[in-house]
Amino acid sequence: NSTYLDREALRSAVGGGADPLLSLDGLPGLASASEFASFSVRGRGPRDNLIFVDDFPFDKAVHFDATLGEEEDVGGGGRFSIFAPNVISGAEFSPGGWSAAYGGRAASLLNLEVADGNPSPSASFRYDLAGFEVGYDGPTGITEDSTLLVSARRLDFGALFETIEELDIGEPVLRDVIVKSVIPLNQNNTFEILLMDTHEDYTRGVTHVFASPNFEDASLQDSEQDSDLYGMTLRSLVGEDAVWTNKVYYRTSDKISSEGESFPDLVPEGSPASSFPVREDILTIGEAETEIGWRSDYETVNQWGVFSAGTRVTQIELDYSTVLDGDWVRYIYDDDDFRADPNQRFIVLTPESINSSLVQKETNYAGYVEQLFERGDWDIRTGMRFERDGFADQSFASPRFSVNWRPSTKIRYFATAGLFHQSPRFLDLAANESNALENEEITHASIGYEYFPNSNWSVLTEAYYQNLDNLVVDLDRASGTFANIGDGTSYGVDVVVNGMIREGIYATATYSYNDAVVDRKDGRGDVAAEFSREHVATLGLTWEISSRWKVAGRYKYLSGRPDDV
């Protein structure tokens, strides 16, 4: 089951005005633990989510997704999305069981639509403590109905943190430029251009360590990332009943991260920050990716319902490197990480075991066919996806199935099932030349219903079960080795209640239960998955005072993750 939020729903969602991804909070199965844009779904992590922008794959949609640093930052999935308010016109979210047209990740599918632009021109400028934002929305003048949307912003949170005296966080700076133009060529063909240029850098030096309470965080951080997407779309009407969409794109990302340490405990109390001994750039990781792709989709009405098919071809070039400048003692480790003496309470990273590089170019292929059968109150969708993963040297097929039955206007039943594959992270592949990783395999099934007691209220309930196989497991962080030896399960239920209490007053309540466990084959057996949250509940209330005024609030409860104990 999927949920679609239009521009107004995204803009008016509680807490989502400044960031479209924050507006997703409260969707079934979704858990967002903070004021940041990253989210997890049904026990899977933020990096397991499949994200598209105008149907182009783009996994760099959230800034400051840390490669190095504190454990919670490295796994947190980032902080702020690359989208300014009003740039996104719609978002379709599915927590599982989606179409055969999509693959590569297995937690959820999020397809974001960039606004097309309006026929009448408008411009905007905003300036606040963090930075500025400019925008244009209107005609291009190329053809009679062509439109253009431009959004550009630069936010310096370091200056903001200094103003509010949060001096120990560091200096994060981001810049985003998004341009989209829609150009109708004739009655049957429309051409679209999407350009996205994003940049971020983050620095944490000794002055920030000096401001840290009791020098609790003495780490030095430095990271910089540039990510770009340039895409073109030609959408054509074929005959009276078919649409053929072709997309070509070029995506690039270049990121470098380094971490060091300072030692404020080695100087007399009260010494200035400039006197702290430091060891800079102990560990440096480079991540460079270049992707060229073509996506073609054909959809037509036939005697049974709707038939669709598509092809994907992508060529990805990687240039990853890890460089450790001398031995480094770390006090965070797992029981199975290598220690020369099993009784020592630390591990030692050495250049011989950590330094690595991966320079590789591969071509991936995918194709799918899908038929939607429409018979009275029934909609039955069957599909098959075929993939060839060049990096994993694998070929596989993924069947998909869904059914929707609406016997009356008051109730709807639905079910989904399918096989999903998740490609290994490039960072895991590059960590050690011995890491020959394959795709993870997730078998999914769900069943649910939506009940409409009257025209003002609806109740949706969906139960699901997922079997997790061939999971990538961290074998030894002292050598950067990974292997596909894990397995597990994830099951739960999502409940969503929407309604109008009275004219102008609306309520939303959600509850999600999840039990996700994994067995990493480390002798501990089944343990709670890293992002498993047993209970997530939200309660929202919106009061539309008038056409110009709206007041809203949301209460949220989340049980802790395993690492929160």
N, C-alpha and C positions, 0 to 999 in steps of 0.2 A: 504494500500500500504506500502511495506517495502523497506528499503534501505540496501544494503550490502556493507561494506567497507573492502577491503582486506588489507594485511599487508603493501603493498606499499602505498595505499591510506591513511591509518592511520599514517604512518611514515612521509609522505610528506605533510599532511594537515597543513594549516597555524596555527601556534601556538600549534600544537599537538605533536611536537617531544619529549618532556619530559614526556608526560602523554597521553596514548591512549584515555582516555575519553575526553580530550580537543579536540581531532580530530573530535568529533561528532558535534562540533559547526557548524551551518549552515545547519543542516538537517531539513527537513520540520516539523514545529510545535515545534521545540526545542528552548528553550531560556536559554542561559548561560550568566549571567550578569557580570561575572568577569573573572579573570585569574585562577579560581579554577575549579575543576572537576565536581562539582554538577551541575544539570540542572533540569529545569522544562519543562513540555510539555502541551500545550493547556490549560493553566490555572490551572493545577494541580501541586502539590508540588513535590520536589525531593524524598520524602519518598513514593510517590504514584507510583514510577516507579518499574517495575518488572525486576529484574536483575538475569541473569543466567551466570555461568562460566562453560563452557563445558557441558551445560545442567544440571548443579547442581545449586539449588537455593542458592544464597549467597548475602544477602542484606547488608553485611558489606564491600562492595567493595570500599568505600571512607573513608579515614581517617578523624578524628576530626569532626565527626558529633555530635555536642555538645548536651548534655542533659540539662546542666545548663549554665547560662551566659546571654549575651545580646540577645535580642529578635531576631535579624537578624542572630546570630550564631546558636541559638536553632532550628530555622526553615530553616537554609540555606542548610542543606544536606551534609555538609562536605567540605573538602578542596582538598586533594590530593588522587588519586586512589592508590590502593595497587599494581599496575602493573608498572614495569619498562619498558622503551622503548624496543620494539621488542618482548616482551613476548606474546602479543596478535597478532594472525595471521589473525583474521577476526572479524567483528562485524556486527550483523544484528539488525537493529533498525526498530521498527514499532510504529507509534504514535497512533494506534488504529485499532480495527477490526482484531486481530490476531487469530490464530488457536485455536481450542478447546483443544489442548494439554496443554495450559498454562492458569493459573488462580491465583488469590490471590491479585493482584494489578490491577489498571485500567487506569493509566495515559499513560504508554508506556511499550513496551517490548524491552529489550536489552539483546541479547544473545552473549556473548563474547567467542571466541575460543582461547584457549591457544595453542601456537605453538607446533607442534609435535617434533621438533628436526630434524636436517639434517643428512644424511648418513655420510658426512665428518665432522670431529671434528673441533671445533673452540672454543676459550676461550677469555674472555674479562675482563678488569678491568678499572674502572673509578673512579677518585677521584676529588672532587671539594670542594668548601667552605662549602657545606652542609654536605658532608659525602662521602661514597664510595658505589660502586656497583660491584659485580663480577658475571660472567655468564659462563656457559658451554653449548654447543650445539653440539651434535654428537651421535655416536653409543654407545650402552651400552655393547655390547659383549655377551649379554645373548643368543640372537638368531641372525641369519645372518642379518636381517633387523630391529632389534629393535633399538630405538632411545631414547635419554635422553635430557631433557632440564632442566637446573638449573639456577635460578636467585635469588640472595641474595643481599640485600642492607640495609644500615643503614644511615639515614639522621637526622642530629641534626640541626634543624632550629634555635634553640636558639643561637648556636655558630655563625651561619650565620647572624642573626639579630644583634648580638653584633658587628660583623665585620663591618656591614654597618650602625651601630649606630641607629638601630630601637629598642630601649631599653625598650619600654613600652608594647610590644606585649606579651611577655612571652617566655617560652621555650618548644616548641613542638619537640618531638623526635619520629621517627617511625622506624620500622624494618619490612621487608617483606622477606619471603623465599617461593619460588614457585618451585616445582619439578614436572615434568611430564615425564612419560615414556610410549612409545607405543611399544607393544611386539606382533608381529604376531605369533600366535600359529601354524596355518596351513593355507591352502588356504581359508578356510571358517570362521575362527575365529580370532579375534584380541582382545587383552587384553590391557587395559589402566589403569594407576595409576596416580592420581592427588593429590598432597599434597600442602596445602597452610597454612602457619603459619604467622600471622600478629600480630604486637604489636605496641601500641602507648601510649605515656604519655605526659601530658601537665601540666605545672606548671606556675602560675602567682602569684608572691609574692609581698612584700612591695617594693622591689627594682624596680620592674616594675611599680608599682603605682607611685613611686618617679619620674620616668622618663616620666610619662604621662603629656602632656601639661596641665597646670593649674589643675592637679589632676582630670581631667574629668572622668576617669575611676578608681574608688577606689576599685574595686572588687578583691577578691582573688579567684583563680581558681586552682583546682587540679583534674585531671582525669587520669585514666589508663584503657586500654582495651586490652584484648587478644582475638583474633578470629582465629579459625582454621577450616579447611575443609579437610577431608580425603575421597577420593572417588575412586571407582573402576568401570570400565566399561568393559563389555563383549559384543562385537558386532559380530553377527553371520549371515552368509548367509544361508537362508533356501530355498533349491531348487534353481531355476534359477531366481526367480522374487521377493523374499521376504528378508527382513532384520529384525532381531529381536535384539533389544538393551536392555540390562539390566544394571542398575546402582544401586549400594548401596553406601551409604555415611554416614559419621558421622560429624556433625557440632557442634561446641561449641563456645560460646562467653561469656566472663566474663568482665563486665565493672563496675567501681565504679567512681562516680563523686561527688565532693563536692564544695560548694561555701561559701565564707565568705566575710567580709568587713574590710576595713581599714579606719581610720579616720584622714587623714593628716591635716584637718582643726582644729583639737583640740590641735595641738602643734604650737609653734611659727614659723613664716616663716623662712625658711632656716634650719630647724631642719633636722638631718639625717634620713634616712628611718628607721633605727633601733629603733627610738624613736616613730614611729607612733603607736598609739593604734590600736589593731586589734581584730577582733572576727572571729576566724577561724572555718571552718567546721560547719557553721550554718545549712546548709541543705546538707544532704548526700543521694544519690540515688544509689542503687545497682541493676544491671541488669545482671542476669545470665541465659543463655539459653543453652540447650542441645537438639540436634535433631538427630534422626536416621531415615533414609529413604530408600525406594526402589522405583525405577522408571523403568517401563517396557514399551517399545514401539514396536509395530509390524507394518510393512508397506509392502504391496505387490501390485503388478500390477494385475488388473483384467480386465474383459471385458469392463467395463465402464471407467476405468482410473486407479486411485490409491486409495486403501483403507488403512486406518490406524486406529489403536486403541491402547489404553494404560491404564495403571493402576499406581496410586501413593498411597503409604502408608507411613505416617510419624508419628513418635511419638516425641512429643515436651514436654520437662520438663522446667518449669519456676521457678525461685527463685528471685523475685523482692522485694525490700524494699525501703521505704522512711522514713528518720529520720530527724526531725527538732529539733535542740538543742535550745529550748527556743523560745519565741515570736519574730517575725521578721516583721518589718514595711517595706512595699513595696509601691513604688509610681507609678508603672505601673499596671493598672487594667482596667477592663471593667465596664460598667455601672451596669451590673447585678451581679458583684462580691459582696459578702456580706461585708457590712460596718455597724458597730454599729450605726453610725450617718450618714445618707445619705449625709450630707453636708461636711463630711471630705474628703480630697483629698488624701487618702491613704487607703490601706487595711492592716490588721494585720493577718499574718499567725501564727497559734498556733499549738503546737504539737498535741493537742487533735483532731484538724480537718485535719491535714496534714499527720501525721504518718500512715503508711499503710504497708502491706506486702501481697505478693501473692506467694504461693508455690503450684503449680498445674502441673499435667501431663495429657496430653490428646493425643489421636490418631486421626489423620485426614485421610480421604480416598477421593480419586478422581479417576474417570475413564472417558474415552472419546471414541467416535467413530466418524470417519470422512470419507467421500467419495468425491474424486475429480472426477468429470465427465468431460471427454475430448471429445469434439465433434467439429471437424474442427477448426474454429476460436474461439470457446468458451471454457472456463474453468470455471466450476461451482463447488464450494466447499460447502458442507453442513456438519455440525457437531453438536454434542451435548456433553456437559460436565456435569458430575454428581459429586457432592461434598458433603462431610460430614465434617463439622467444629466442632470439639469437644469442643473448647473453647467457641464458640458462641452457641453451642447446636442447630445447624441448619443443615438441608439438603436441597439442592436446585439443580435445573438443569439450564444450561446456553446454549441456542441454539446459533449457529454461522453460518454465511452465507457470501459467497463472490462470485463475478462473475467477469470474465475478458474476454473482447471481443476485438479481434484485426482484424478488417475487412480488413485492408491493412497494408502495411509496414510503412505507415506514421502516423497512429493514433492507439491508444489503449484506450478503455474505461474500467473502473473498478468501483466496488461498494462493500461495506462491510456493514454488520449489525450484531448485536449480543447483548447478555445480559452478563454483566460482574459483578463480585462481588469482593469487596475489604474487607479483614478481618480487624478488628480493631487493632490498635497498642497495643502491650502488655503493654507498659508504661501507656496507658490510662486505660486498664483493671485493672492494679495494683494500680492506684492512689487512689481508694476508693473501699472498699469491696461491695458497693452498685452498682458499675458500671457493670451491666449485658448488655454488648454490643453485637450487631448483625453486620452482614456484611452490608456494604454499597452496593447499587445497581445502576449500571450505564447502561442505555440503549443507545446503540451507533448506528449511521448510517452515512455513508459517500458515496460520489459519486465523480468521477473525470475522467480525461482523460490525456493522455500523447501524445503530438504531436511532430513529427519529420519532420521539414520542409526540411531538407537535412541530409546527413550523418554526419554532423559536429555539429548539434544543436538539442536540445530537450527542450520542455516546458511541465512541469507537473503541473496540477492544481487539487486540491482536496478540496471539501467543506464537512463539517461534522456538526453533531448535536448530543449532548449528553444530556440525561435527568438524573439528579442526584437525587436519592431518599435514604432515610434512612441514611443521612449523620450524622457522629458522631460530636456532638457539645459540646464545653466546656461550662458547665453550671455555674461553680463557681470555680475560681482558688484558692479561700480561703479554699476550702474543697476538691478540686481535683475530682469533679463530672463531668461526661460526660453522654450523652444520644443520641440515634438515632432519633433526631427530626428534623434534617435539610433537606432541599431539594434545588434544583437549576437547572440551565441549563448552557451549554457551547456550543457555536457554533462559527464557523469561516471558514477561507479558507487559504490554503497554496499554494504558487506558487514557483516553482523551475525552473530556467533556467540554462542549462549547454551547453557549446559550445567551439569550437576551433576558435579563431579569425584568426589565421594563424598558420602555422606549428611551433609547440613548444610553442605557447602562448594560454593559456586556461582561460576561464572565468566562474564564477559561481555566480548567483544572486538568493537570496531567499527573499520571503516576506510572513509573517504570520499575519493574523488578527484574534484576539480572543476576544470574549465577554463572560466572565464567571461570573455568579452571583450566590449567595447562600442566602438562607433565614434561619437564625439560630433560628427563632421563638423567638426573643428577643424584638419584637416590632418595629424594624427598617425596616422590609420588605426585599426586595431584595437589597443586597449590593454586590459590586465587590468582587470576590473571592480573597483570600490572595495572590495568585501567578498569578493573571490575568495581562497580559500585552497586551494592545490593539494592539500594532504594534511592530513587530520585523522584521528587514531587515538586510541582509548581502550582501556584494559585495566582491568577491574574484578574484584575478588575479594571475596566475602562469606562469612563463617564464622558460622553460627548455633550458638553455643555451647550455648544452652538456649532455652526459651520466653521467657526474660526478657533474655537477653544476646545481642548480635550485634556482630561486628566486621567492618568493611569498609574497603576502600581502592581508589583508582583512580589510574592513571597516564594522563596525557593529553599528546599531542603535536599541535601545530598548526604548519604552515608559515606564514610571515608574509603579511600583506596587502601590496598594492603600496606603500602609503604607509609601511610599516615599513622599507623599504630605505633 
